[in-house]
Each structure stands twice: as structure tokens, then as C-alpha cells.
Amino acid sequence: MQVLDRAGTGVSMSPSKAKRHHTSLDRLFRYAELLNYGDVHIKFDPATGLRAIVAINNLKRGPAIGGCRVIHYRSADDALEDALRLAYMMSYKAAINNLNHGGAKAVLMMPKVIKNREAYFEAFGNFVDELGGRYITAMDSGTSTSDMDIIARRTPYVTCTTGSGSGGDPSPHTAFGVYRALESAVKFKLGRDDLEGLHVAIQGVGHVGYFLAKALHEAGAKLTVCDVNEKSLQRCVEEFGAAVVAPDSIYDIEADVFSPCALGAILNLTNIKRLKVSAVVGSANNQLAHHHYGAALHERGILYAPDFLVNAGGLIQVAVIYDHADEKKAHEQIGNIYHTAMTIFETSKAENRATSEIAESMAVKLLR
Ligand code: NAD
């Protein structure tokens, strides 16, 4: 198992040394300490096949919130590591976006078959309830609104239920946050208030990328897109007149903004050198292949809008709906990503430091 650093990108440990002195649990403890945990809870329910981990990273700002994912993991180590990494990022997202919540994540190791989905999620609901409100669960990969409804039979600490107002798909809210960050970057870097004629290169036009492309098209922007899915591309060509390039060519496109909305770790030193844009603003998690690479973008004069600020629209939506049941307030708070991004850009300029560093220090301060 690999131990990850703060950015989730990998800290190498001598394997032989690790083998002699450390069990995988020792390394996970070290990782948890590095990320300032927090508590981690584990529940087994042989009757339903539930194997659940709830990682609560930080409670300083309020009850911890984060999605519940149900996916296959190769090992319990992998599942635990994923929970720790994801909950940590949720703390950053919540803090920098001024939510009165800490970060958490539930990871359920998917059994070969979930024999009785109702019993499975009821058992998970009991687990969440036992945590007494320290953790609020939500939808994530492998869960749906109806799963949240089942959980709600056993605990009030759940959102994304039918009728909760937060809806099933967070992508339009996430895309709105990306759009606001992009407007902020364009204002800061290019001194423009509108997006008419702006050229945006989008990597990945799936859920978030599609809604972003739609909003940009409506604002008069010109789009170049790439994806590995033909249908997704076709939709953007037909609906928005987007130009299409091969996935690997997207880094070479001369545009105003590059918007990574597909994969993490795509901003490595090679790709950063290839970019011919003024700003990078996208939804993908962990875009920087190493968190020091924010400095490489800064040195090249490319404005980087930090991912954990930019892609928090979905989280803001579920948190505000859980706390206030107010769609308008949620929308306004997602819109505020514009202003937080602007503060980060201005501080970066004043202090001549990478935006990623500024955003990280802001989040860390807010979590103390
Ligand atoms: P998605 O799976 O719907 O879309 C991703 C798209 O990227 C797909 O169309 C896929 O075919 C495409 N893709 C995959 N490999 C590619 C490649 N090599 N080159 C180009 N395209 C490629 O996912 P999504 O929900 O739209 O999320 C996009 C990104 O934003 C992910 O990194 C996700 O973790 C992050 N994110 C999403 C949300 C959300 O609300 N959905 C919230 C926060 C962060």
C-alpha cells in the first residue's frame, strides 16, 4: 500500500524498511496523523454484508459532512486509505467555502452481491445514527436518492433524500461553481466581465463538463472539447457547435481557459509546459499531480483556480439544503465561489505565491 502525502499524490517510503518495521495499519495511522485526523469508525454487519468505514476528518466548524460511496475495493487498506484521503479533501472544500461543517466520508466495501439493499442501507443508517450527528451522510458513487431514503428510516443525519430539495445529481451545482470560478479568473486575468467569444478547452464532457459547456455556450463562449466517449462529444457538437480534438491534444490548444473536468493528476510538469492558456479552471479532483506543481503554473503565469474551491458546488448544495432547506441560499453560496477565488488570485499576486498554496493555507487556518 502506498502512503499518500497531503495532496494525495504519494510519499515514497522505503519498501524494505516499511516491510520490516511497519504493518499497513501503522502506515495508515501515520497517514491519518499527517492529515490531522480526527476519528475513523468501522462497522461490520455479517447479516447484510456491510463493511463500512466512516472517516471524520475535522469537527471544528461543525458536524462533518460527506458522501457515502459503495464501490469495489481490492483490500480494506485501499478502502481505508480512500476514506481518509476523501474526508480530508471534504474538510478543505467545506472550510474554504465557508460551510459550518467539517469533512467526512463513508466508504462501503461493496460485497459481491448486496442480497437485500434495504437491510444493507438500514444497517448503514444505524451506524450513522450511532455516531450521534458527528457525521451527516450524502450520495456519492454507487449510491442513489432511494438509498438515502432507506438510510433516513434509521437516522436524521442524512441528506440527498427524495424531497429534500437537494435533488439527485450534484453535477449542475458543481458546474455552476466552476462557471463562477471561471468568470472570476477571466475578470482577474483578462479584465473582462463577460465571456462572449472567450475560448475554453474542456477535458471531459460528462456530467459536470456538459453542464459547464452549456452555460459557457449560452454566455457566447467558443468551445473545444475532448472525451473518450463518442456520445458525449457528439452532444456537445450538436448542441453547442463545439470543436473536437483527440484527448491528448487538449493540452496544446491555444485558448483562454483550460477546464479539466475528467481526471485527477493531469497537471504534471510535461502537460503544464504544453499549456497555451491564461487560466486553468475545472471540476476534476486533485488536478495537480503533485501539490508543488501549483508553483510551476504560477511561474508560467497561468492562473490556477484551486480545484477544492472550484468543484465544491455539489457539496455546498447538499450542506445548505440540509441546514436551511433553502435553494436560493444554496445557489447564492455557490455563486460566492467567484469572490473567494478573487481573494485567492489577488493574494497570490500580492504575495507572489501560487494560488494552490494560498488556498491551502486559507483552508488550514479555517480548520484550526
Ligand atoms: P463523469 O464521469 O460524468 O465525466 C467525466 C468525463 O470524462 C466522461 O465523459 C469520460 O468519458 C471523460 N473522460 C475519461 N477519461 C478521459 C480522458 N482521458 N480524456 C478526456 N475525457 C475523459 O464525471 P463528472 O461527474 O462529470 O465529474 C468530472 C470530474 O469532476 C471528476 O474528476 C469528478 O471527480 C469531479 N467532481 C465531480 C463532481 C460532481 O458533482 N459530479 C463534484 C466534484 C468533483
Boltz pocket constraint, residues with backbone or C-beta under 6 A from the ligand:
constraints:
  - pocket:
      binder: B
      contacts: [[A, 170], [A, 171], [A, 172], [A, 174], [A, 203], [A, 204], [A, 205], [A, 206], [A, 207], [A, 208], [A, 209], [A, 226], [A, 227], [A, 228], [A, 229], [A, 232], [A, 247], [A, 260], [A, 261], [A, 262], [A, 263], [A, 264], [A, 283], [A, 284], [A, 285], [A, 311], [A, 312], [A, 314]]
      max_distance: 6.0
